[in-house]
Amino acid sequence: MHFTKQALEHDPAVIYALDQDLRITYCNQSWDRFAEANGGRGALARERWLGREVLSAMPEGLRPFFYDGYRRTLGSGEAWEHCYECSSPEVYRV
């Protein structure tokens, strides 16, 4: 499947790309919308995360799961999608 940058940029899902060292090389607009909607405006802005190692953005207990998923994806070249619940007391989110 071929994705254009414009299609990725306007997709409603949070989409990001990683290099071989698991550093974030791209985040779409939905990354910023999600951050702003969840109180992360500024600190979680995509410009601040470009070049940073993605595992540093998650709790220690989740890192092995995501590390394995990212490594499988980088090895196969296939996109990986993982949906999870990340609700707050006020808002149900998946």
N, C-alpha and C positions, 0 to 999 in steps of 0.2 A: 504494500500500500504506500502511496506517495502523499506526503503532506506538504502543503505550501505554508510558508511562514504566516501569510495573511490568514489562512484558515485556522492555524493554531492560535494565532493572536486573538481571534474573535470567538474561539470556542468557549462555551460557558464552563467547561471543566477546568480545574487548575491543572496546567500542563507545564512541566519543566523538563529540561534535558541535562544530562550529565556527561562529563568526559570520563576517560578511563580511570581517573583518580577520584571519581565520585564527587567532583566539584560541579556546581551548578553553572551551566553555560548559557541557559535560556530559561526565562519564565514568561508566561503569557499574561495578558491583562487580568485574567481571572485570579491570578495569584494576588495582585494588589487589591482587587475587590474583596476577596475572601479575608485578607489581612485587615482591611479597613472595617469590614462588617464585624470582625471579632476582636476589635480593640488593639490591633497590631499596626496601625498606621505609623509610618516612619520607621520604627525598629524592624518591621518585617517587609518593608518596601523591596521590591525585586532588585532595584539597583544596588541595594546594600548586600544582597545575597549572591549576586553574580560573582563567581570565582571562589565562593566558600564551599567547604565540604558539606554535603547534604546531611550526613548523619549527625552533624553538630546541631541540627535544627530539631532533633527529636530526643525524647527521653531515653536514657541508657537502656532500659528494658526492651525497647522496640528496635534498637539498632541491629541486633543479629538477624531478625526477620527481614528488615529492609535491605541489609547488606547482602543477604543471600538472594533476594529478589533482584536487586540491581545487578549483581554479578551474573546471574543467569541471563538477564536481559542483554547485558553487554556481550556475553559470550555467544548468544544466539542471534542477536540483531533484531529480535522481535520486541514490539512494544509490550509493556507490562502495565496493567491497570489493577489498582487495588482500591476498593471502596471500603470505607469504615465509618462507624458512627463517631462523631466528635461533637456531641451536643453540649450545650451549656444549660444551666437551670432554666433559662428563659427561652431557648431556641433548640428545636430538634434539628440536627444536621446529619446528613450522610454524605 
